[in-house]
Amino acid sequence: MPTYDFICNDCRERFDVFLSFSEYGRKPVTCAHCGSKNVRRRMTKVRVAKSEESRMESMMDPSALEGMEEDPKALGRMMKKMGNEMGEDMPPEFDDVVDRLEAGQSPEEIESALPDLGADAGGGADE
């Protein structure tokens, strides 16, 4: 049975509903959090199944990596592509860094503006 994503227009919470194809559009949906009927379908990303190897190959195109050190915008585009290829939701910090790169901010400027970035990632030299 397919899962459909909804968002409540009253409490703004997201929730999933299991509906058969014949029930979709016919069976009323109520918010799982507040019980409101003022809900709408939330469109989610479409995911295409790719092998791990295929995803890595598309990310590591050598021609795409040329000049990244001198071009923050290109680095931001490449990072966005990598995030999309991973097929997983990335943390908000990732999107913030990508947005800053695409705006032309250098990695050094981003690092000084966001000093706590990656502090909880572990594996650093301080450990």
C-alpha positions as CSV (number, residue, x, y, z in Angstrom):
1,M,0.0,0.0,0.0
2,P,1.5,3.4,-1.0
3,T,2.5,6.0,1.6
4,Y,1.4,9.5,0.9
5,D,2.9,12.6,2.6
6,F,0.6,15.3,3.8
7,I,1.0,18.6,5.7
8,C,-1.6,20.1,7.9
9,N,-2.6,23.7,7.0
10,D,-3.6,24.4,10.6
11,C,-0.8,23.0,12.8
12,R,1.8,22.8,10.0
13,E,2.9,19.3,11.0
14,R,3.9,16.7,8.4
15,F,2.5,13.2,8.5
16,D,2.2,10.0,6.3
17,V,-1.0,8.2,5.4
18,F,-1.2,4.6,4.0
19,L,-3.8,4.5,1.2
20,S,-4.6,2.1,-1.5
21,F,-4.7,3.4,-5.0
22,S,-8.5,3.2,-5.0
23,E,-8.7,5.1,-1.6
24,Y,-6.5,8.0,-2.7
25,G,-8.6,11.0,-3.5
26,R,-11.8,9.3,-2.2
27,K,-11.0,8.6,1.5
28,P,-10.9,11.8,3.6
29,V,-7.6,12.5,5.3
30,T,-7.3,14.1,8.7
31,C,-4.2,15.4,10.4
32,A,-2.5,12.7,12.6
33,H,-1.4,15.5,15.1
34,C,-4.5,17.7,15.6
35,G,-7.3,15.9,13.7
36,S,-7.9,18.8,11.3
37,K,-9.3,18.0,7.8
38,N,-7.5,21.1,6.5
39,V,-4.7,19.2,4.9
40,R,-2.9,19.0,1.6
41,R,-0.7,16.5,-0.1
42,R,3.0,17.2,0.1
43,M,5.0,16.5,-3.0
44,T,8.2,14.7,-2.3
45,K,11.3,14.2,-4.3
46,V,11.3,11.5,-6.9
47,R,14.2,9.1,-6.3
48,V,15.8,7.0,-9.1
49,A,17.5,3.9,-8.0
50,K,21.2,3.9,-9.0
51,S,24.0,1.6,-7.9
52,E,26.5,3.0,-5.5
53,E,29.1,2.7,-8.3
54,S,27.0,4.7,-10.7
55,R,26.4,7.5,-8.2
56,M,30.1,7.7,-7.4
57,E,31.1,7.8,-11.1
58,S,28.7,10.6,-11.8
59,M,30.1,12.6,-8.9
60,M,33.8,12.1,-9.6
61,D,33.9,13.2,-13.2
62,P,37.5,14.6,-13.4
63,S,36.5,17.4,-15.8
64,A,34.0,18.6,-13.2
65,L,36.7,18.9,-10.6
66,E,39.0,21.2,-12.5
67,G,39.4,24.7,-11.1
68,M,37.3,24.1,-8.0
69,E,40.0,25.7,-5.7
70,E,39.6,29.1,-7.5
71,D,35.8,29.0,-8.1
72,P,33.5,28.8,-5.1
73,K,30.4,28.9,-7.3
74,A,31.5,25.8,-9.2
75,L,32.4,24.1,-5.9
76,G,28.9,24.9,-4.6
77,R,27.3,23.4,-7.8
78,M,29.4,20.3,-7.4
79,M,28.5,19.9,-3.8
80,K,24.8,20.4,-4.6
81,K,25.1,17.7,-7.2
82,M,26.8,15.4,-4.7
83,G,24.1,16.0,-2.2
84,N,21.4,15.1,-4.8
85,E,23.3,12.0,-6.0
86,M,23.5,10.7,-2.4
87,G,19.7,10.4,-2.4
88,E,19.6,11.3,1.3
89,D,18.4,14.4,3.1
90,M,21.4,16.5,4.0
91,P,21.6,18.5,7.2
92,P,20.7,22.2,7.1
93,E,24.4,23.2,7.5
94,F,25.2,21.5,4.2
95,D,22.6,23.6,2.4
96,D,23.9,26.8,4.1
97,V,27.5,26.1,3.0
98,V,26.3,25.3,-0.6
99,D,24.3,28.5,-0.7
100,R,27.2,30.5,0.5
101,L,29.5,28.9,-2.1
102,E,27.1,29.5,-4.9
103,A,26.9,33.2,-3.8
104,G,30.7,33.3,-4.3
105,Q,31.9,33.1,-0.7
106,S,35.2,31.3,-0.4
107,P,35.6,28.2,1.8
108,E,37.9,30.2,4.1
109,E,35.2,33.0,4.5
110,I,32.6,30.3,5.3
111,E,34.8,28.6,7.8
112,S,35.4,31.9,9.7
113,A,31.7,32.8,9.5
114,L,30.6,29.4,10.8
115,P,33.3,28.4,13.3
116,D,31.3,25.5,14.8
117,L,30.7,23.9,11.4
118,G,31.6,20.2,11.7
119,A,32.5,20.5,15.3
120,D,30.4,17.4,16.2
121,A,31.6,15.4,13.2
122,G,34.4,13.8,15.2
123,G,37.7,12.5,13.8
124,G,39.4,15.9,14.1
125,A,43.0,16.6,15.0
126,D,41.9,17.7,18.5
127,E,40.9,14.3,19.5
